[in-house]
Amino acid sequence: MAHKHGVYINETATSIVSPVEVDSAMPVFFVTAPIHLTENPYETVNVPKLCYTYSEAVSAFGFSTQKNIWDKYTVCEVIQSMFSLYGVSPCVIVNVLDPAIHKEDTTGEVVLSEYIGIIETDGVLKDSVKIKNGDSYYTLNEHYTLSLNEDGFVVINFIKDSDESISENAVIDIEYSRLKPEMVDKFDIIGGFDDETGKNKGLELVSEIFPRFRKIPCQIVVPGFSSSPTVAAVMETKAKNINGCFNAVALVDLPTVDENGKKIFYSDIVKWKNDNNYNAANMVACYPETVLDRYKYHLSVQLAGCIALTDSENGGVPHISPSNHNLKINGLVYGNGEEFILPKEQADYLNGNGILTAINFTNGWTAWGNRTSIYPLSSDVKDCFIPTRRMFCWIGNSIVTNYFSKVDYPLLKRSIETIVDSIGMWFNGLMSRECILGGSVVFLGDDNPTTDLIDGIVRFKVKIAPPPPMRDIEFTLEYDPGYLSALF
């Protein structure tokens, strides 16, 4: 060891850990996408994509406001709502439509006009187009080129003089494959583990979000399919205990029409909700559907954007309810597009049965309802209110991410004090910002018997009190005859 002579400085790690607050509202959407509009329709199938901007989402999944595209592919409403209407990011999008499965192979004819023809059929996979030349085929980029027009149709452009047998106004025979989004069913959404590829599919991919992106899923949304009780049950299960330690909420849509196309009225949806077990603390049940101009949006998609925007406007803390915050809509509709009129007293009835809806009242069109779907089966404040349920998820997720690095460190008194002091200071900050009414963390002997301590098990007791929403404000008006004295 070198001989020392003088003054020396050593540093030790700070005994207080500065907690990093995790994202509170990042949604994960499972959708069908018009991937025939993308450069590579096959690379986004059951592959989660983290999207921060409108352009990267459109590039990855395809997008169009053409009604023939919008009404068939649920990713369109997701991209428009998140990036254009609410202006929030990031989100994770998973496309479950597989062009190798959800397609049909067909043939047809196209009439050329000055060597140009259009396949006026939705969902044509450009790389599948073949043009007959007798018993063989013309060659792409030698005899013709392919492109997409603004309607998403494939345009065939023959190269003049590339083959003398083709005339500028010829009728050509073609073969192609086209996407069939209506073939996607609840089992494609639910997914599972594929033994052949060794990869996860559908909702099973929720567990891959954090390992891929270091982002915690906070909202799970499946527009168009979550009105299936089977899908909703899997969503609720996947939202709990993600990666063994994180929690999220599932935003689900209740149906507005039955399998026969008959409208399900507000008075009947409560029975349907209970009969189909949409009753969970980490689930928000939405009803009915919404519309902006001529475009329909599932209420779950609008709510995901509203929640993200509300959180961002309040420091990224989910202590404020989305209820009574503006939605980007101008009406309610049934699934068949028929207008849905919902007076406030009917909306209140839905709220009282654990259903979030929307109303057009003094603040314009707003989300309306504070209850998770477990209400009224449970009135436990941590489970039945949306903001308190989300605060429990967010605080729990934050604690996991901040103190996971302490796992496998030696069990020392200083380690215990560091955790207690750090969380206590974080809670003090949340209290000063009025995000919680109070919070504490303690390490108690009764919770930590010697048999557990020598086995490396350490337990802390954390208590928090997020503020419940003021859902019912009452004023009592009384006539006071004493004020008649003002007449004299």
TORSEDREN-875598 format. One record per residue (C-alpha): residue in three letters; residue number from 1; x, y, z; chain. Coordinates in steps of 0.1 Angstrom, whole numbers. Layout:
ALA / NUM / X / Y / Z / A
...
END
This chain:
MET / 1 / 0 / 0 / 0 / A
ALA / 2 / 13 / 34 / -10 / A
HIS / 3 / 25 / 57 / 18 / A
LYS / 4 / 1 / 86 / 24 / A
HIS / 5 / 10 / 121 / 35 / A
GLY / 6 / -15 / 149 / 33 / A
VAL / 7 / -53 / 155 / 31 / A
TYR / 8 / -75 / 131 / 12 / A
ILE / 9 / -112 / 129 / 2 / A
ASN / 10 / -133 / 98 / -1 / A
GLU / 11 / -169 / 96 / -13 / A
THR / 12 / -197 / 73 / -2 / A
ALA / 13 / -231 / 67 / -19 / A
THR / 14 / -259 / 90 / -8 / A
SER / 15 / -280 / 74 / 19 / A
ILE / 16 / -312 / 88 / 4 / A
VAL / 17 / -323 / 75 / -30 / A
SER / 18 / -340 / 101 / -52 / A
PRO / 19 / -371 / 82 / -65 / A
VAL / 20 / -379 / 84 / -102 / A
GLU / 21 / -416 / 86 / -109 / A
VAL / 22 / -426 / 61 / -136 / A
ASP / 23 / -450 / 69 / -165 / A
SER / 24 / -485 / 69 / -152 / A
ALA / 25 / -507 / 64 / -183 / A
MET / 26 / -488 / 47 / -212 / A
PRO / 27 / -514 / 27 / -231 / A
VAL / 28 / -509 / -5 / -250 / A
PHE / 29 / -533 / -10 / -279 / A
PHE / 30 / -541 / -43 / -296 / A
VAL / 31 / -555 / -35 / -330 / A
THR / 32 / -561 / -45 / -366 / A
ALA / 33 / -540 / -24 / -390 / A
PRO / 34 / -542 / -16 / -428 / A
ILE / 35 / -507 / -30 / -432 / A
HIS / 36 / -511 / -32 / -470 / A
LEU / 37 / -504 / 5 / -469 / A
THR / 38 / -470 / 0 / -454 / A
GLU / 39 / -436 / -8 / -470 / A
ASN / 40 / -434 / -42 / -452 / A
PRO / 41 / -468 / -56 / -442 / A
TYR / 42 / -453 / -86 / -425 / A
GLU / 43 / -429 / -70 / -400 / A
THR / 44 / -454 / -56 / -376 / A
VAL / 45 / -475 / -87 / -370 / A
ASN / 46 / -477 / -94 / -333 / A
VAL / 47 / -446 / -72 / -327 / A
PRO / 48 / -451 / -44 / -301 / A
LYS / 49 / -440 / -10 / -315 / A
LEU / 50 / -433 / 19 / -292 / A
CYS / 51 / -446 / 51 / -310 / A
TYR / 52 / -438 / 86 / -300 / A
THR / 53 / -450 / 104 / -331 / A
TYR / 54 / -479 / 103 / -356 / A
SER / 55 / -455 / 97 / -385 / A
GLU / 56 / -438 / 67 / -370 / A
ALA / 57 / -471 / 51 / -361 / A
VAL / 58 / -485 / 57 / -396 / A
SER / 59 / -453 / 44 / -412 / A
ALA / 60 / -454 / 12 / -391 / A
PHE / 61 / -491 / 4 / -393 / A
GLY / 62 / -507 / 23 / -421 / A
PHE / 63 / -534 / 49 / -417 / A
SER / 64 / -562 / 66 / -437 / A
THR / 65 / -592 / 87 / -430 / A
GLN / 66 / -610 / 71 / -460 / A
LYS / 67 / -641 / 55 / -446 / A
ASN / 68 / -634 / 22 / -464 / A
ILE / 69 / -601 / 20 / -443 / A
TRP / 70 / -612 / 37 / -411 / A
ASP / 71 / -643 / 15 / -405 / A
LYS / 72 / -623 / -18 / -410 / A
TYR / 73 / -591 / -12 / -391 / A
THR / 74 / -591 / -2 / -355 / A
VAL / 75 / -556 / 13 / -355 / A
CYS / 76 / -569 / 43 / -374 / A
GLU / 77 / -589 / 56 / -345 / A
VAL / 78 / -560 / 49 / -321 / A
ILE / 79 / -535 / 69 / -342 / A
GLN / 80 / -559 / 98 / -348 / A
SER / 81 / -570 / 100 / -311 / A
MET / 82 / -537 / 97 / -294 / A
PHE / 83 / -515 / 119 / -317 / A
SER / 84 / -539 / 143 / -334 / A
LEU / 85 / -568 / 148 / -310 / A
TYR / 86 / -551 / 145 / -276 / A
GLY / 87 / -515 / 150 / -286 / A
VAL / 88 / -501 / 126 / -261 / A
SER / 89 / -473 / 100 / -263 / A
PRO / 90 / -458 / 75 / -261 / A
CYS / 91 / -480 / 44 / -267 / A
VAL / 92 / -473 / 9 / -277 / A
ILE / 93 / -493 / -6 / -306 / A
VAL / 94 / -496 / -43 / -314 / A
ASN / 95 / -512 / -54 / -347 / A
VAL / 96 / -527 / -89 / -346 / A
LEU / 97 / -539 / -90 / -382 / A
ASP / 98 / -517 / -115 / -400 / A
PRO / 99 / -515 / -112 / -438 / A
ALA / 100 / -505 / -148 / -440 / A
ILE / 101 / -537 / -159 / -424 / A
HIS / 102 / -563 / -131 / -425 / A
LYS / 103 / -566 / -129 / -463 / A
GLU / 104 / -583 / -143 / -493 / A
ASP / 105 / -567 / -152 / -526 / A
THR / 106 / -586 / -141 / -557 / A
THR / 107 / -585 / -133 / -594 / A
GLY / 108 / -599 / -105 / -615 / A
GLU / 109 / -597 / -83 / -645 / A
VAL / 110 / -584 / -47 / -648 / A
VAL / 111 / -589 / -24 / -678 / A
LEU / 112 / -559 / -3 / -687 / A
SER / 113 / -562 / 33 / -697 / A
GLU / 114 / -531 / 45 / -714 / A
TYR / 115 / -512 / 16 / -698 / A
ILE / 116 / -525 / 24 / -663 / A
GLY / 117 / -550 / 3 / -644 / A
ILE / 118 / -563 / 4 / -608 / A
ILE / 119 / -573 / -26 / -587 / A
GLU / 120 / -603 / -10 / -570 / A
THR / 121 / -604 / -35 / -541 / A
ASP / 122 / -597 / -28 / -505 / A
GLY / 123 / -567 / -44 / -487 / A
VAL / 124 / -548 / -57 / -517 / A
LEU / 125 / -513 / -68 / -507 / A
LYS / 126 / -491 / -52 / -533 / A
ASP / 127 / -464 / -79 / -533 / A
SER / 128 / -490 / -105 / -541 / A
VAL / 129 / -502 / -90 / -573 / A
LYS / 130 / -494 / -111 / -604 / A
ILE / 131 / -504 / -102 / -640 / A
LYS / 132 / -511 / -130 / -664 / A
ASN / 133 / -493 / -132 / -698 / A
GLY / 134 / -509 / -162 / -714 / A
ASP / 135 / -496 / -192 / -695 / A
SER / 136 / -469 / -172 / -677 / A
TYR / 137 / -467 / -138 / -659 / A
TYR / 138 / -454 / -104 / -667 / A
THR / 139 / -423 / -94 / -647 / A
LEU / 140 / -426 / -66 / -620 / A
ASN / 141 / -403 / -36 / -627 / A
GLU / 142 / -395 / -50 / -661 / A
HIS / 143 / -430 / -49 / -677 / A
TYR / 144 / -449 / -29 / -650 / A
THR / 145 / -446 / -11 / -617 / A
LEU / 146 / -470 / -10 / -587 / A
SER / 147 / -479 / 18 / -564 / A
LEU / 148 / -507 / 29 / -541 / A
ASN / 149 / -531 / 59 / -547 / A
GLU / 150 / -547 / 80 / -520 / A
ASP / 151 / -576 / 56 / -516 / A
GLY / 152 / -552 / 28 / -508 / A
PHE / 153 / -559 / 10 / -541 / A
VAL / 154 / -530 / -6 / -561 / A
VAL / 155 / -521 / 12 / -593 / A
ILE / 156 / -506 / -9 / -622 / A
ASN / 157 / -485 / 12 / -645 / A
PHE / 158 / -472 / -7 / -676 / A
ILE / 159 / -439 / 4 / -689 / A
LYS / 160 / -445 / 15 / -725 / A
ASP / 161 / -428 / -6 / -751 / A
SER / 162 / -417 / -32 / -725 / A
ASP / 163 / -437 / -58 / -743 / A
GLU / 164 / -453 / -53 / -777 / A
SER / 165 / -481 / -78 / -769 / A
ILE / 166 / -498 / -54 / -744 / A
SER / 167 / -519 / -25 / -757 / A
GLU / 168 / -525 / 7 / -739 / A
ASN / 169 / -561 / -1 / -733 / A
ALA / 170 / -559 / -38 / -727 / A
VAL / 171 / -579 / -59 / -703 / A
ILE / 172 / -555 / -78 / -682 / A
ASP / 173 / -560 / -109 / -659 / A
ILE / 174 / -546 / -106 / -624 / A
GLU / 175 / -542 / -126 / -593 / A
TYR / 176 / -537 / -112 / -558 / A
SER / 177 / -543 / -116 / -521 / A
ARG / 178 / -564 / -91 / -501 / A
LEU / 179 / -566 / -86 / -463 / A
LYS / 180 / -598 / -97 / -446 / A
PRO / 181 / -598 / -79 / -412 / A
GLU / 182 / -632 / -94 / -404 / A
MET / 183 / -614 / -128 / -401 / A
VAL / 184 / -596 / -116 / -370 / A
ASP / 185 / -614 / -130 / -340 / A
LYS / 186 / -611 / -130 / -302 / A
PHE / 187 / -586 / -159 / -303 / A
ASP / 188 / -562 / -138 / -324 / A
ILE / 189 / -565 / -110 / -297 / A
ILE / 190 / -560 / -134 / -268 / A
GLY / 191 / -531 / -150 / -286 / A
GLY / 192 / -507 / -172 / -265 / A
PHE / 193 / -474 / -189 / -271 / A
ASP / 194 / -467 / -202 / -306 / A
ASP / 195 / -448 / -235 / -303 / A
GLU / 196 / -437 / -234 / -339 / A
THR / 197 / -421 / -199 / -338 / A
GLY / 198 / -413 / -198 / -301 / A
LYS / 199 / -429 / -164 / -299 / A
ASN / 200 / -458 / -148 / -280 / A
LYS / 201 / -489 / -135 / -298 / A
GLY / 202 / -518 / -112 / -289 / A
LEU / 203 / -524 / -102 / -253 / A
GLU / 204 / -495 / -125 / -242 / A
LEU / 205 / -472 / -98 / -255 / A
VAL / 206 / -481 / -76 / -225 / A
SER / 207 / -453 / -93 / -206 / A
GLU / 208 / -428 / -82 / -233 / A
ILE / 209 / -434 / -45 / -231 / A
PHE / 210 / -411 / -36 / -202 / A
PRO / 211 / -383 / -59 / -212 / A
ARG / 212 / -384 / -44 / -247 / A
PHE / 213 / -388 / -7 / -240 / A
ARG / 214 / -383 / -2 / -202 / A
LYS / 215 / -418 / 12 / -202 / A
ILE / 216 / -445 / 0 / -179 / A
PRO / 217 / -479 / -8 / -194 / A
CYS / 218 / -505 / 14 / -176 / A
GLN / 219 / -536 / 10 / -197 / A
ILE / 220 / -545 / -20 / -218 / A
VAL / 221 / -570 / -12 / -246 / A
VAL / 222 / -585 / -35 / -273 / A
PRO / 223 / -609 / -15 / -293 / A
GLY / 224 / -636 / -35 / -312 / A
PHE / 225 / -629 / -67 / -293 / A
SER / 226 / -631 / -59 / -256 / A
SER / 227 / -669 / -63 / -257 / A
SER / 228 / -662 / -100 / -258 / A
PRO / 229 / -664 / -113 / -222 / A
THR / 230 / -635 / -138 / -230 / A
VAL / 231 / -612 / -110 / -242 / A
ALA / 232 / -621 / -87 / -213 / A
ALA / 233 / -614 / -115 / -188 / A
VAL / 234 / -579 / -120 / -203 / A
MET / 235 / -573 / -82 / -204 / A
GLU / 236 / -581 / -80 / -167 / A
THR / 237 / -558 / -109 / -159 / A
LYS / 238 / -530 / -95 / -180 / A
ALA / 239 / -533 / -61 / -163 / A
LYS / 240 / -525 / -76 / -129 / A
ASN / 241 / -491 / -86 / -118 / A
ILE / 242 / -473 / -78 / -151 / A
ASN / 243 / -438 / -93 / -151 / A
GLY / 244 / -447 / -105 / -116 / A
CYS / 245 / -445 / -70 / -101 / A
PHE / 246 / -464 / -42 / -122 / A
ASN / 247 / -501 / -34 / -124 / A
ALA / 248 / -522 / -16 / -150 / A
VAL / 249 / -559 / -10 / -157 / A
ALA / 250 / -579 / -25 / -186 / A
LEU / 251 / -602 / -1 / -205 / A
VAL / 252 / -630 / -22 / -220 / A
ASP / 253 / -660 / -14 / -241 / A
LEU / 254 / -694 / -28 / -233 / A
PRO / 255 / -715 / -37 / -264 / A
THR / 256 / -741 / -14 / -278 / A
VAL / 257 / -757 / -40 / -302 / A
ASP / 258 / -761 / -77 / -297 / A
GLU / 259 / -750 / -105 / -321 / A
ASN / 260 / -783 / -99 / -341 / A
GLY / 261 / -777 / -62 / -345 / A
LYS / 262 / -804 / -53 / -319 / A
LYS / 263 / -795 / -22 / -298 / A
ILE / 264 / -786 / -28 / -262 / A
PHE / 265 / -802 / 1 / -243 / A
TYR / 266 / -787 / 17 / -212 / A
SER / 267 / -813 / 1 / -190 / A
ASP / 268 / -802 / -34 / -202 / A
ILE / 269 / -764 / -29 / -202 / A
VAL / 270 / -761 / -32 / -164 / A
LYS / 271 / -776 / -67 / -164 / A
TRP / 272 / -753 / -76 / -194 / A
LYS / 273 / -723 / -63 / -175 / A
ASN / 274 / -731 / -83 / -144 / A
ASP / 275 / -741 / -115 / -163 / A
ASN / 276 / -708 / -114 / -182 / A
ASN / 277 / -686 / -107 / -151 / A
TYR / 278 / -673 / -73 / -161 / A
ASN / 279 / -666 / -67 / -124 / A
ALA / 280 / -630 / -60 / -115 / A
ALA / 281 / -610 / -34 / -96 / A
ASN / 282 / -585 / -29 / -124 / A
MET / 283 / -611 / -26 / -151 / A
VAL / 284 / -629 / 4 / -164 / A
ALA / 285 / -661 / -4 / -184 / A
CYS / 286 / -670 / 21 / -211 / A
TYR / 287 / -704 / 26 / -228 / A
PRO / 288 / -715 / 35 / -255 / A
GLU / 289 / -694 / 44 / -286 / A
THR / 290 / -685 / 80 / -296 / A
VAL / 291 / -683 / 100 / -328 / A
LEU / 292 / -664 / 130 / -340 / A
ASP / 293 / -678 / 144 / -372 / A
ARG / 294 / -684 / 113 / -393 / A
TYR / 295 / -657 / 91 / -376 / A
LYS / 296 / -666 / 66 / -349 / A
TYR / 297 / -643 / 60 / -319 / A
HIS / 298 / -646 / 34 / -292 / A
LEU / 299 / -650 / 52 / -259 / A
SER / 300 / -621 / 32 / -244 / A
VAL / 301 / -597 / 48 / -270 / A
GLN / 302 / -610 / 83 / -262 / A
LEU / 303 / -607 / 76 / -225 / A
ALA / 304 / -571 / 64 / -229 / A
GLY / 305 / -561 / 97 / -245 / A
CYS / 306 / -581 / 117 / -219 / A
ILE / 307 / -564 / 99 / -190 / A
ALA / 308 / -529 / 105 / -205 / A
LEU / 309 / -536 / 142 / -211 / A
THR / 310 / -551 / 147 / -177 / A
ASP / 311 / -521 / 131 / -161 / A
SER / 312 / -496 / 151 / -181 / A
GLU / 313 / -514 / 183 / -171 / A
ASN / 314 / -510 / 174 / -135 / A
GLY / 315 / -473 / 166 / -133 / A
GLY / 316 / -476 / 130 / -145 / A
VAL / 317 / -494 / 119 / -113 / A
PRO / 318 / -527 / 100 / -118 / A
HIS / 319 / -545 / 114 / -87 / A
ILE / 320 / -572 / 133 / -107 / A
SER / 321 / -601 / 115 / -122 / A
PRO / 322 / -607 / 116 / -159 / A
SER / 323 / -644 / 122 / -152 / A
ASN / 324 / -657 / 156 / -161 / A
HIS / 325 / -627 / 162 / -184 / A
ASN / 326 / -633 / 169 / -220 / A
LEU / 327 / -634 / 143 / -247 / A
LYS / 328 / -627 / 150 / -283 / A
ILE / 329 / -662 / 140 / -295 / A
ASN / 330 / -694 / 156 / -307 / A
GLY / 331 / -718 / 128 / -301 / A
LEU / 332 / -726 / 93 / -289 / A
VAL / 333 / -736 / 64 / -312 / A
TYR / 334 / -746 / 28 / -311 / A
GLY / 335 / -724 / 3 / -329 / A
ASN / 336 / -746 / 5 / -360 / A
GLY / 337 / -739 / 43 / -362 / A
GLU / 338 / -774 / 54 / -349 / A
GLU / 339 / -773 / 84 / -327 / A
PHE / 340 / -774 / 77 / -289 / A
ILE / 341 / -790 / 103 / -267 / A
LEU / 342 / -780 / 100 / -230 / A
PRO / 343 / -795 / 124 / -205 / A
LYS / 344 / -775 / 130 / -173 / A
GLU / 345 / -798 / 111 / -150 / A
GLN / 346 / -793 / 80 / -172 / A
ALA / 347 / -756 / 86 / -172 / A
ASP / 348 / -757 / 88 / -134 / A
TYR / 349 / -775 / 54 / -133 / A
LEU / 350 / -747 / 39 / -153 / A
ASN / 351 / -721 / 54 / -130 / A
GLY / 352 / -738 / 39 / -100 / A
ASN / 353 / -733 / 5 / -116 / A
GLY / 354 / -696 / 8 / -124 / A
ILE / 355 / -699 / 21 / -160 / A
LEU / 356 / -681 / 51 / -174 / A
THR / 357 / -699 / 70 / -201 / A
ALA / 358 / -699 / 105 / -216 / A
ILE / 359 / -723 / 135 / -213 / A
ASN / 360 / -728 / 168 / -230 / A
PHE / 361 / -734 / 192 / -201 / A
THR / 362 / -721 / 225 / -188 / A
ASN / 363 / -685 / 217 / -197 / A
GLY / 364 / -693 / 204 / -232 / A
TRP / 365 / -687 / 167 / -240 / A
THR / 366 / -669 / 151 / -211 / A
ALA / 367 / -661 / 116 / -197 / A
TRP / 368 / -686 / 109 / -169 / A
GLY / 369 / -680 / 84 / -141 / A
ASN / 370 / -654 / 78 / -114 / A
ARG / 371 / -660 / 41 / -107 / A
THR / 372 / -641 / 11 / -118 / A
SER / 373 / -662 / -19 / -129 / A
ILE / 374 / -660 / -36 / -95 / A
TYR / 375 / -686 / -11 / -82 / A
PRO / 376 / -711 / -16 / -66 / A
LEU / 377 / -700 / -51 / -57 / A
SER / 378 / -671 / -35 / -37 / A
SER / 379 / -670 / -1 / -21 / A
ASP / 380 / -634 / -3 / -10 / A
VAL / 381 / -620 / 31 / -18 / A
LYS / 382 / -587 / 18 / -32 / A
ASP / 383 / -606 / -4 / -57 / A
CYS / 384 / -638 / 13 / -66 / A
PHE / 385 / -625 / 48 / -77 / A
ILE / 386 / -606 / 51 / -109 / A
PRO / 387 / -580 / 77 / -96 / A
THR / 388 / -573 / 59 / -63 / A
ARG / 389 / -570 / 25 / -81 / A
ARG / 390 / -545 / 41 / -106 / A
MET / 391 / -526 / 58 / -78 / A
PHE / 392 / -521 / 24 / -61 / A
CYS / 393 / -509 / 10 / -94 / A
TRP / 394 / -486 / 40 / -100 / A
ILE / 395 / -471 / 41 / -65 / A
GLY / 396 / -465 / 4 / -65 / A
ASN / 397 / -449 / 4 / -99 / A
SER / 398 / -427 / 33 / -89 / A
ILE / 399 / -415 / 15 / -57 / A
VAL / 400 / -407 / -16 / -77 / A
THR / 401 / -386 / 3 / -103 / A
ASN / 402 / -368 / 24 / -78 / A
TYR / 403 / -358 / -3 / -53 / A
PHE / 404 / -353 / -33 / -76 / A
SER / 405 / -316 / -24 / -76 / A
LYS / 406 / -316 / -31 / -38 / A
VAL / 407 / -325 / -68 / -44 / A
ASP / 408 / -297 / -91 / -33 / A
TYR / 409 / -278 / -64 / -14 / A
PRO / 410 / -268 / -73 / 22 / A
LEU / 411 / -295 / -70 / 48 / A
LEU / 412 / -281 / -41 / 69 / A
LYS / 413 / -298 / -15 / 91 / A
ARG / 414 / -285 / 12 / 68 / A
SER / 415 / -302 / -5 / 38 / A
ILE / 416 / -335 / -5 / 57 / A
GLU / 417 / -332 / 31 / 67 / A
THR / 418 / -323 / 42 / 32 / A
ILE / 419 / -355 / 27 / 18 / A
VAL / 420 / -377 / 40 / 46 / A
ASP / 421 / -362 / 75 / 45 / A
SER / 422 / -363 / 77 / 7 / A
ILE / 423 / -399 / 67 / 3 / A
GLY / 424 / -408 / 89 / 32 / A
MET / 425 / -393 / 119 / 15 / A
TRP / 426 / -410 / 111 / -18 / A
PHE / 427 / -443 / 108 / 0 / A
ASN / 428 / -437 / 142 / 16 / A
GLY / 429 / -432 / 157 / -18 / A
LEU / 430 / -464 / 141 / -31 / A
MET / 431 / -482 / 155 / 0 / A
SER / 432 / -469 / 190 / -7 / A
ARG / 433 / -481 / 188 / -43 / A
GLU / 434 / -515 / 176 / -29 / A
CYS / 435 / -513 / 144 / -49 / A
ILE / 436 / -519 / 123 / -17 / A
LEU / 437 / -534 / 133 / 16 / A
GLY / 438 / -507 / 113 / 35 / A
GLY / 439 / -483 / 84 / 32 / A
SER / 440 / -459 / 65 / 53 / A
VAL / 441 / -435 / 35 / 52 / A
VAL / 442 / -423 / 15 / 82 / A
PHE / 443 / -402 / -16 / 89 / A
LEU / 444 / -418 / -34 / 118 / A
GLY / 445 / -405 / -63 / 138 / A
ASP / 446 / -439 / -80 / 139 / A
ASP / 447 / -439 / -82 / 101 / A
ASN / 448 / -403 / -95 / 100 / A
PRO / 449 / -398 / -126 / 121 / A
THR / 450 / -363 / -139 / 125 / A
THR / 451 / -371 / -170 / 104 / A
ASP / 452 / -379 / -147 / 74 / A
LEU / 453 / -350 / -124 / 79 / A
ILE / 454 / -324 / -152 / 79 / A
ASP / 455 / -341 / -164 / 47 / A
GLY / 456 / -336 / -130 / 31 / A
ILE / 457 / -372 / -119 / 32 / A
VAL / 458 / -378 / -83 / 42 / A
ARG / 459 / -412 / -66 / 45 / A
PHE / 460 / -422 / -30 / 46 / A
LYS / 461 / -456 / -16 / 54 / A
VAL / 462 / -467 / 12 / 31 / A
LYS / 463 / -498 / 33 / 38 / A
ILE / 464 / -511 / 59 / 14 / A
ALA / 465 / -543 / 80 / 11 / A
PRO / 466 / -549 / 94 / -24 / A
PRO / 467 / -577 / 119 / -24 / A
PRO / 468 / -610 / 105 / -35 / A
PRO / 469 / -629 / 125 / -62 / A
MET / 470 / -657 / 148 / -50 / A
ARG / 471 / -684 / 129 / -69 / A
ASP / 472 / -713 / 144 / -50 / A
ILE / 473 / -714 / 181 / -40 / A
GLU / 474 / -745 / 192 / -22 / A
PHE / 475 / -758 / 226 / -13 / A
THR / 476 / -789 / 233 / 9 / A
LEU / 477 / -810 / 263 / -1 / A
GLU / 478 / -832 / 279 / 25 / A
TYR / 479 / -855 / 309 / 24 / A
ASP / 480 / -845 / 333 / 52 / A
PRO / 481 / -874 / 357 / 60 / A
GLY / 482 / -850 / 378 / 80 / A
TYR / 483 / -837 / 393 / 48 / A
LEU / 484 / -872 / 409 / 43 / A
SER / 485 / -859 / 437 / 66 / A
ALA / 486 / -840 / 450 / 36 / A
LEU / 487 / -874 / 463 / 24 / A
PHE / 488 / -874 / 489 / 52 / A
END
